Structure formats: C-alpha cells, structure tokens
Amino acid sequence: MKKYLLLSIVVCAVNMLSAQKFGYVNSQELLVSLPQIKTADTEIETFQKSLMEKGQKMVTEFEAEYKAYMEEANKGLISKVQMQQKEEVLTGKQQAIQSFEQDVQAQLTTKRELLYKPILDKVTSTIKSYGKTNGYTLIFDSSTGNILHALDTYNLFEQIKAELLKTN
C-alpha cells in the first residue's frame, strides 16, 4: 500500500512538472536591442548636451568675473567694502552653479524615466502576453543573474523581440 501511494505521488509530481512550461529572457539585452531605446538614448544625450552647454556658460562667466575681481583686488583698485560685495556676488554665482548641477541630475533622471517608462511597460506587457498566449508557467529574467543553468531552447529573446517589433 505504501509503495502504491509513493508511486502515485511520484507519477502526479512528474505529470505536474511536465505540464509546466518555463522560459527565460535577458531583459537588459532585449532593451538594448530595441530601436526605441536607441532613440530615447539619443534624445537624452541631446538634452544633456544642451544642459551642459548652459552650465559651462555659467562656469565661464563665473571664472571671468573671479579673474577680474582678483586683478582689481591685487592692484588695489577696489575698496574693502567693494571687495566684500563682489565676494558675495561671486559666492552667490558659485552656489547657483552648484544648484544648477544638482538640477541637471534631477532633470536627466526625470527625462530618462519619462522616455523609458512607456518602453519598459511595453516590454513587460509583451512578455506577459507572450507567456500567456504560448502557455508558459514562468518566464525568468536572466539579466538578474538568478538563473544558474538553462538550455538555450528556453531562451525567448528572439521570440519576444519579434513580438515587440511587430507592434511598432
């Protein structure tokens, strides 16, 4: 009786495992291969360059004012009160540059999120849809490094990429 029970449990387990279908995809590789990501990256790069040009202009102006101030101060052309006033102005400009640098990082992060979110949502939706349509129990993301071994036959990269490119 125990043997029969054990045998039936093993048979059920094998049937359950064989009924499940697994696959994996490297989401990072998938994203890098998409033309939408390349377009977004180009847009972010252009945006970053425009911000950097503005920042560089601020730095150049600050350096010129500082140099002029130092020349006047070293030659004794300005009074101590004027020196103090110019130092306050220069300190304010230096703080504005630092604030701008922080703002640039925030703007870049916001821009990146704005451009990537619809692409990431589409990739996630396509993976879920592909898995459901093709009867997959689980689809793993191999870019996280959690899959230690998998046969290439379970790699769904090409299929999911094809699905993503179909919907453009």
C-alpha positions as CSV (number, residue, x, y, z in Angstrom):
1,M,0.0,0.0,0.0
2,K,2.8,2.4,0.9
3,K,4.6,1.6,-2.4
4,Y,1.4,2.3,-4.3
5,L,0.9,5.6,-2.5
6,L,4.5,6.6,-3.1
7,L,4.4,5.6,-6.8
8,S,1.2,7.6,-7.3
9,I,2.7,10.7,-5.7
10,V,5.8,10.4,-7.9
11,V,3.6,10.0,-11.0
12,C,1.5,13.0,-10.1
13,A,4.6,15.1,-9.4
14,V,6.1,14.1,-12.8
15,N,2.8,14.9,-14.6
16,M,2.6,18.3,-12.8
17,L,6.2,19.2,-13.7
18,S,5.9,18.1,-17.3
19,A,2.7,20.2,-17.7
20,Q,4.6,23.3,-16.7
21,K,6.4,25.3,-19.3
22,F,9.4,27.6,-18.5
23,G,11.4,30.2,-20.4
24,Y,13.8,33.0,-19.8
25,V,14.8,36.2,-21.4
26,N,17.6,38.7,-20.7
27,S,15.6,41.9,-20.3
28,Q,18.7,44.1,-20.5
29,E,19.9,42.6,-23.8
30,L,16.3,42.9,-25.1
31,L,16.1,46.6,-24.2
32,V,19.4,47.4,-25.7
33,S,18.4,45.8,-28.9
34,L,15.2,47.9,-29.3
35,P,15.3,50.9,-31.7
36,Q,13.1,52.8,-29.3
37,I,15.8,52.7,-26.6
38,K,18.4,54.0,-29.1
39,T,16.1,56.8,-30.0
40,A,15.4,57.6,-26.3
41,D,19.2,57.5,-25.5
42,T,19.9,59.9,-28.4
43,E,17.2,62.3,-27.1
44,I,18.6,62.1,-23.6
45,E,22.1,62.7,-24.9
46,T,21.0,65.8,-26.8
47,F,19.1,67.1,-23.8
48,Q,22.2,66.5,-21.6
49,K,24.4,68.4,-24.0
50,S,22.1,71.4,-24.0
51,L,22.1,71.5,-20.2
52,M,25.9,71.1,-20.1
53,E,26.4,74.0,-22.5
54,K,24.3,76.2,-20.2
55,G,26.3,75.0,-17.2
56,Q,29.6,75.6,-19.0
57,K,28.5,79.1,-19.9
58,M,27.7,79.8,-16.2
59,V,31.2,78.5,-15.2
60,T,32.9,80.5,-17.9
61,E,31.2,83.7,-16.7
62,F,32.0,83.0,-13.1
63,E,35.7,82.4,-13.9
64,A,35.9,85.6,-15.9
65,E,34.3,87.6,-13.1
66,Y,36.5,86.0,-10.5
67,K,39.6,86.7,-12.5
68,A,38.6,90.3,-13.0
69,Y,37.9,90.6,-9.3
70,M,41.3,89.1,-8.4
71,E,43.1,91.5,-10.7
72,E,41.3,94.5,-9.3
73,A,41.9,93.4,-5.7
74,N,45.6,92.6,-6.3
75,K,46.1,96.0,-7.9
76,G,44.3,97.7,-5.0
77,L,41.7,99.3,-7.4
78,I,38.7,98.5,-5.1
79,S,37.9,99.1,-1.5
80,K,37.4,96.5,1.1
81,V,33.6,97.2,1.0
82,Q,33.6,96.7,-2.8
83,M,35.7,93.5,-2.3
84,Q,33.2,92.2,0.2
85,Q,30.3,93.0,-2.1
86,K,31.9,91.3,-5.1
87,E,32.8,88.2,-3.0
88,E,29.1,87.9,-2.0
89,V,28.1,88.2,-5.6
90,L,30.7,85.6,-6.6
91,T,29.6,83.3,-3.8
92,G,26.0,83.6,-5.0
93,K,27.0,82.7,-8.5
94,Q,29.1,79.7,-7.3
95,Q,26.1,78.5,-5.3
96,A,23.9,78.9,-8.4
97,I,26.3,76.8,-10.4
98,Q,26.2,74.0,-7.7
99,S,22.4,74.2,-7.6
100,F,22.3,74.0,-11.4
101,E,24.5,70.9,-11.3
102,Q,22.0,69.2,-8.9
103,D,19.1,70.4,-11.0
104,V,20.7,68.9,-14.1
105,Q,20.9,65.5,-12.5
106,A,17.2,65.7,-11.5
107,Q,16.2,66.8,-14.9
108,L,18.1,64.0,-16.6
109,T,16.6,61.4,-14.2
110,T,13.1,62.8,-14.9
111,K,13.7,62.8,-18.7
112,R,15.1,59.3,-18.6
113,E,12.1,58.0,-16.7
114,L,9.7,59.8,-18.9
115,L,11.2,58.3,-22.1
116,Y,11.9,54.8,-20.7
117,K,8.7,54.1,-18.9
118,P,6.4,53.5,-21.9
119,I,9.1,51.3,-23.4
120,L,9.6,49.3,-20.2
121,D,5.8,49.0,-19.8
122,K,5.5,47.7,-23.4
123,V,8.3,45.1,-22.9
124,T,6.7,43.9,-19.7
125,S,3.3,43.7,-21.3
126,T,4.7,41.9,-24.3
127,I,6.5,39.3,-22.2
128,K,3.3,38.7,-20.1
129,S,1.2,38.4,-23.3
130,Y,3.7,36.1,-25.0
131,G,3.8,33.9,-21.9
132,K,0.1,33.7,-21.6
133,T,-0.5,33.1,-25.3
134,N,2.1,30.4,-25.5
135,G,1.3,28.6,-22.3
136,Y,4.3,29.5,-20.2
137,T,4.0,28.9,-16.5
138,L,7.0,31.2,-15.7
139,I,9.4,33.4,-17.7
140,F,12.5,34.3,-15.9
141,D,14.7,37.4,-16.4
142,S,18.3,36.1,-16.9
143,S,19.8,39.6,-16.6
144,T,19.3,39.5,-12.8
145,G,21.8,36.6,-12.6
146,N,19.4,34.3,-10.8
147,I,19.4,31.5,-13.5
148,L,22.4,29.3,-13.0
149,H,21.7,27.0,-15.9
150,A,19.1,26.9,-18.7
151,L,19.0,25.3,-22.1
152,D,19.1,27.7,-25.0
153,T,15.8,26.2,-26.2
154,Y,14.2,28.0,-23.2
155,N,15.6,31.4,-24.2
156,L,12.7,33.5,-25.5
157,F,14.8,36.5,-26.5
158,E,14.2,36.3,-30.3
159,Q,10.5,35.5,-30.0
160,I,9.8,38.3,-27.6
161,K,11.9,40.8,-29.6
162,A,9.9,39.8,-32.7
163,E,6.7,40.4,-30.9
164,L,7.9,43.8,-29.7
165,L,9.0,44.8,-33.2
166,K,5.7,43.6,-34.7
167,T,3.7,46.1,-32.6
168,N,5.6,49.2,-33.8
